[in-house]
Amino acid sequence: MPFSGSSGRIQRFRLFVADLKICRRLIASLLGIVSIMGICIYWEDERGNKLAELPDMNFYVEGFLPAEDATDFPCLRFVDPYGDTVFNQAQITQLISELERLMAQKHKPEVEKHLRAVLEFVRRAHDQTHTYIRFYGD
């Protein structure tokens, strides 16, 4: 029987959350609300001050994120589309490697363009002491 047991509850919850997200986008679109965004990326200092930001107005980040169970992406698989995910300098090298591997995959042109922008953005933060990359989910 599909969706049985605890894994079934998790799957039903994920589908429910995905449906809510689609509904929220639809309602926002119908009301002309443009403030709802995808996963924006911030480069922050140790106090949380924003040094730079890369908005995601069209939900492109979700178009290239690996699945949660993609163990070959030990950083990106944990980006939470509904919350915040922070990477420190020790993790940014790995993050860059994962973004470079994603660049080698096939994506829609607009998603690929945004992925390239994300990669360059994260590279700018590399080796910058006491700074972090934060993915802000919507």
C-alpha positions in Angstrom: 0.0 0.0 0.0 1.5 3.4 -1.0 2.2 5.9 1.7 2.1 3.5 4.6 4.2 3.6 7.8 6.4 6.5 8.8 8.0 6.9 5.4 4.5 7.2 4.0 3.6 9.9 6.4 6.8 11.8 5.5 5.9 11.4 1.8 2.4 12.7 2.4 3.7 15.6 4.4 6.2 16.5 1.5 3.4 16.4 -1.0 1.2 18.5 1.3 4.0 21.1 1.7 4.6 21.2 -2.1 0.8 21.7 -2.7 0.9 24.6 -0.1 3.8 26.2 -1.9 2.0 26.0 -5.3 -1.1 27.5 -3.8 0.8 30.3 -2.1 2.5 31.1 -5.4 -0.8 31.0 -7.3 -2.5 33.3 -4.7 0.4 35.7 -4.8 0.3 35.8 -8.5 -3.5 36.4 -8.6 -3.1 39.2 -6.1 -0.2 40.8 -7.9 2.2 40.2 -4.9 5.7 40.1 -6.2 7.6 39.9 -2.8 7.4 36.1 -2.7 10.8 34.7 -3.8 12.6 31.4 -4.1 15.8 30.7 -2.2 17.8 33.9 -2.0 21.5 33.6 -1.2 23.3 36.0 1.2 26.9 36.5 1.9 27.1 37.6 5.5 29.7 38.5 8.1 29.9 36.9 11.5 27.3 39.3 12.9 24.8 38.4 10.2 25.3 41.7 8.4 24.6 41.3 4.7 27.7 41.8 2.5 26.0 40.9 -0.7 22.9 39.1 -1.9 21.7 37.1 -4.9 17.9 37.1 -5.2 15.9 34.2 -6.7 12.9 35.9 -8.1 11.8 32.9 -10.2 12.6 29.9 -8.0 15.6 28.9 -10.1 17.6 27.5 -7.1 15.0 24.8 -6.6 15.6 23.9 -10.3 19.1 22.7 -9.6 19.1 21.6 -5.9 19.8 17.8 -5.5 17.4 15.6 -3.6 17.7 15.3 0.2 19.0 11.7 -0.2 21.7 12.6 -2.8 24.6 11.7 -0.6 27.1 12.7 -3.3 26.0 16.3 -2.5 26.8 16.5 1.2 26.2 20.3 1.5 23.5 21.2 -1.1 21.2 18.3 -0.2 20.6 20.0 3.1 19.5 23.3 1.7 16.0 23.8 3.1 13.6 25.5 0.7 11.4 26.5 3.6 14.1 27.7 6.1 17.6 29.0 6.3 20.8 27.0 5.6 24.2 28.4 6.5 27.6 27.3 5.2 30.8 28.3 6.9 34.2 28.8 5.3 35.2 25.2 5.9 32.1 24.1 4.0 32.3 26.7 1.2 35.0 24.7 -0.7 32.8 21.7 -0.7 29.8 23.9 -1.8 31.8 25.2 -4.7 32.7 21.7 -5.8 29.1 20.6 -5.7 27.9 23.7 -7.7 30.6 23.0 -10.3 29.4 19.4 -10.6 25.8 20.7 -11.0 27.1 23.0 -13.8 28.1 19.8 -15.8 24.5 18.6 -15.7 21.7 19.6 -18.1 19.4 22.3 -16.9 16.9 24.7 -18.5 18.8 27.8 -19.8 17.4 30.2 -17.3 18.2 27.8 -14.4 21.7 27.2 -15.8 22.3 31.0 -15.9 21.2 31.4 -12.3 23.3 28.4 -11.3 26.3 30.1 -12.9 25.6 33.3 -11.0 25.3 31.3 -7.7 28.6 29.6 -8.3 30.4 32.9 -9.0 28.7 34.5 -5.9 29.9 31.7 -3.7 33.4 31.8 -5.1 33.6 35.5 -4.1 33.0 34.5 -0.5 35.6 31.7 -0.5 38.5 32.3 1.9 36.9 35.4 3.3 37.5 35.1 7.0 34.5 35.2 9.3 32.0 35.2 6.5 29.2 32.8 5.6 26.9 31.9 2.8 23.3 31.7 3.8 20.5 30.2 1.7 17.2 31.9 2.7 14.2 29.7 1.9 10.9 31.3 1.3 
